[in-house]
Amino acid sequence: MIGNIIAWVIVGAIAGWLASVVMGTRRGQSLGEDIVVGIVGGVIGGFVLNLLDIGGEVSGLNIASIVVAFIGAVILLLILRAVRGSAQV
């Protein structure tokens, strides 16, 4: 249980950081925000990839989980940018 939580936090931090770099929101995002964006991104990425029948399970600390969370984090940042109407998230 604790190991899973730690894995989610690490995957979230990596995916959220990568997404913020790609989306240009790095200056406005803290480590905590990176973690939240990455974790929520993992849920969004898993949902979207499952809808596309690609399979998008975040299952521990591995490259596939980071990629799924990264895809979802980018989608989340795009949605936030559209809602807020600015480049800063």
Sequence and secondary structure as in RCSB ss.txt:
>XXXX:A:sequence
MIGNIIAWVIVGAIAGWLASVVMGTRRGQSLGEDIVVGIVGGVIGGFVLNLLDIGGEVSGLNIASIVVAFIGAVI
LLLILRAVRGSAQV
>XXXX:A:secstr
 HHHHHHHHHHHHHHHHHHHHHHT GGG  HHHHHHHHHHHHHHHHHHHHHTTS     SSSHHHHHHHHHHHHH
HHHHHHHHHTSS  
